[in-house]
Structure formats: structure tokens, C-alpha cells
Amino acid sequence: MTERREKVGEEGEEVIVLEEKEGEQFGLYSWDSSLLLAEFVWYSRSLWPSSHVLEMGAGCGLAGLVAAKCGASVVLTDKNDPQILSNCARSVALNHLESKCRIEALEWGTDNSNLLNQIKVDFVLCSDCLYDSTDFEDFMGTVYEVLSIHPKAVVFVAYQIRSSQRSLRHLLLKWNLKMRPISLNEWLPIHRLFLFDHRFKTSFQLFELSLPQLPT
């Protein structure tokens, strides 16, 4: 295992220390999508104080750890793999965020209602959860499960576009989910756009998922 330091913010003012093991399981490494989502969390930091955040497919937990540093109470989740969960716990400890974070197993495509009914959820963070197309169905079904129990929650998803042939449209329709793309212009200062355009704009997307609002 190695320690990796990620700097987020305009001047790299927030440093997150992660425990990583590159080259093994996906959940033991921090991907570029998680850095994009972590930057979004930092620049949207007025959202997080006193909020309750669930991170799905947390892996090393970068985005969730930034939310915790911004004042959120965070539940970091990943599949029920002791190595991934213990590695995530190590990242929490390295950042001295034990009082703000808890770690739980959450298996996509299964009944997670026991856990979801025990926690509060205002926001959900997901980075690179759409890596393998065979997981898309289970991922979107679990997002719907979260929102069906916490209907006012908002889900933020960052992912890398790896194929133009992949589409979420049929799953959005199936699970009755509303998707809103989030452009860099919405949250990033103008003088930072060039750097982020160069690194993220062409192959990465950030979007919001929620349940459609019912007519009043």
C-alpha cells in the first residue's frame, strides 16, 4: 500500500491523503473521475455543512472525504470486500475524519433497504461507478432504491466516457430518473476553466440524478 496526496481547490488548499494499491482491484485506486467529483464538492462547499452524504462505490473515498472536510456527515460504501472497506477506513484515519465518516458495505443490485432506512441522505456521490457496462443496470437500480427511500436526495455522478456506444437513456426511463448535465461553467471559476477543459472536458461528464418532481 502507498499513500497518495490529492490537492483540491484553486491553490491546492485542501489536501486529502489516500491509501492506494495500484494494479489490483479497482476499488483500491483513485481514478480521475473521483478527482473531478472532489473538485466539484470543494467548489460547491456551501452545500455540505450539516448535510448527510452517501458515497456509492467509494473506493478510496476521495470525494466523500472532501465532503466530510467541508462539514458533512458521510457514509462511505463499496461492495462487501474486506480489503476495499479496510483500505477506505485507512484513508479516513489518515485524514482524521473518523468522527465524520462511517464505512458500510453496499452491494448494487441487491436489497439495501436495511442500511438505507437507518441513515439520512441529502446527497449521493458517485465517481466512475459507470466503468463496466455490465454494472450499469445494478448501479441505476440502486440509485433508484436510494431515492425511493430518500426522495429529496440529489445524486452527483462523475464518470469517464469510454465508448460513444454506451447510453443510459433506457435505464433512466426504466427507473424513472431525471438526469441534468452539470457543465464546468456552473461551478468552476473562469480562470480555472482552461486547466479543467484540458484535463476533463472531452472525456469526462458530471451530471445530477433525481426523481422527477410531482405536480403540486
Solvent accessible surface area in square Angstrom, and as a share of the most:
residue,aa,sasa,rsa
1,M,106,0.47
2,T,92,0.53
3,E,94,0.42
4,R,61,0.22
5,R,159,0.58
6,E,16,0.07
7,K,130,0.55
8,V,0,0.00
9,G,4,0.04
10,E,66,0.29
11,E,145,0.65
12,G,17,0.16
13,E,91,0.41
14,E,30,0.14
15,V,47,0.27
16,I,0,0.00
17,V,15,0.08
18,L,0,0.00
19,E,20,0.09
20,E,8,0.04
21,K,71,0.30
22,E,129,0.58
23,G,78,0.75
24,E,91,0.41
25,Q,59,0.26
26,F,120,0.50
27,G,13,0.12
28,L,0,0.00
29,Y,57,0.22
30,S,6,0.04
31,W,83,0.29
32,D,56,0.29
33,S,0,0.00
34,S,11,0.07
35,L,13,0.07
36,L,4,0.02
37,L,0,0.00
38,A,0,0.00
39,E,9,0.04
40,F,11,0.05
41,V,0,0.00
42,W,28,0.10
43,Y,43,0.16
44,S,17,0.11
45,R,102,0.37
46,S,105,0.67
47,L,73,0.36
48,W,0,0.00
49,P,76,0.48
50,S,102,0.66
51,S,9,0.06
52,H,58,0.26
53,V,2,0.01
54,L,0,0.00
55,E,1,0.00
56,M,0,0.00
57,G,21,0.20
58,A,10,0.08
59,G,7,0.06
60,C,4,0.02
61,G,1,0.01
62,L,2,0.01
63,A,0,0.00
64,G,0,0.00
65,L,0,0.00
66,V,0,0.00
67,A,0,0.00
68,A,3,0.02
69,K,77,0.33
70,C,18,0.11
71,G,25,0.24
72,A,0,0.00
73,S,49,0.32
74,V,3,0.02
75,V,13,0.07
76,L,0,0.00
77,T,1,0.01
78,D,18,0.09
79,K,98,0.41
80,N,102,0.52
81,D,28,0.15
82,P,107,0.67
83,Q,65,0.29
84,I,1,0.01
85,L,32,0.16
86,S,68,0.44
87,N,5,0.03
88,C,3,0.02
89,A,43,0.33
90,R,112,0.41
91,S,0,0.00
92,V,7,0.04
93,A,34,0.26
94,L,34,0.17
95,N,11,0.06
96,H,154,0.69
97,L,16,0.08
98,E,105,0.47
99,S,110,0.71
100,K,65,0.28
101,C,15,0.09
102,R,101,0.37
103,I,47,0.24
104,E,51,0.23
105,A,39,0.30
106,L,2,0.01
107,E,69,0.31
108,W,57,0.20
109,G,49,0.47
110,T,76,0.44
111,D,115,0.60
112,N,14,0.07
113,S,36,0.23
114,N,116,0.59
115,L,22,0.11
116,L,0,0.00
117,N,105,0.54
118,Q,115,0.51
119,I,15,0.08
120,K,138,0.58
121,V,11,0.06
122,D,58,0.30
123,F,31,0.13
124,V,0,0.00
125,L,0,0.00
126,C,0,0.00
127,S,13,0.08
128,D,21,0.11
129,C,8,0.04
130,L,1,0.00
131,Y,76,0.29
132,D,57,0.30
133,S,54,0.35
134,T,111,0.64
135,D,56,0.29
136,F,16,0.07
137,E,68,0.30
138,D,59,0.31
139,F,0,0.00
140,M,0,0.00
141,G,13,0.13
142,T,2,0.01
143,V,0,0.00
144,Y,75,0.29
145,E,31,0.14
146,V,1,0.00
147,L,0,0.00
148,S,57,0.37
149,I,49,0.25
150,H,29,0.13
151,P,79,0.50
152,K,192,0.82
153,A,2,0.02
154,V,35,0.20
155,V,1,0.00
156,F,12,0.05
157,V,0,0.00
158,A,0,0.00
159,Y,35,0.13
160,Q,55,0.25
161,I,61,0.31
162,R,79,0.29
163,S,40,0.26
164,S,105,0.68
165,Q,159,0.71
166,R,91,0.33
167,S,63,0.41
168,L,18,0.09
169,R,168,0.61
170,H,116,0.52
171,L,4,0.02
172,L,25,0.12
173,L,124,0.62
174,K,123,0.52
175,W,63,0.22
176,N,90,0.46
177,L,13,0.06
178,K,109,0.46
179,M,73,0.33
180,R,94,0.34
181,P,95,0.60
182,I,12,0.06
183,S,57,0.37
184,L,22,0.11
185,N,114,0.59
186,E,98,0.44
187,W,29,0.10
188,L,8,0.04
189,P,41,0.26
190,I,151,0.77
191,H,126,0.56
192,R,34,0.12
193,L,34,0.17
194,F,167,0.70
195,L,95,0.47
196,F,7,0.03
197,D,48,0.25
198,H,147,0.66
199,R,108,0.40
200,F,6,0.02
201,K,131,0.56
202,T,121,0.70
203,S,36,0.23
204,F,20,0.08
205,Q,79,0.35
206,L,9,0.05
207,F,3,0.01
208,E,34,0.15
209,L,0,0.00
210,S,20,0.13
211,L,40,0.20
212,P,53,0.33
213,Q,172,0.77
214,L,152,0.76
215,P,128,0.80
216,T,183,1.06
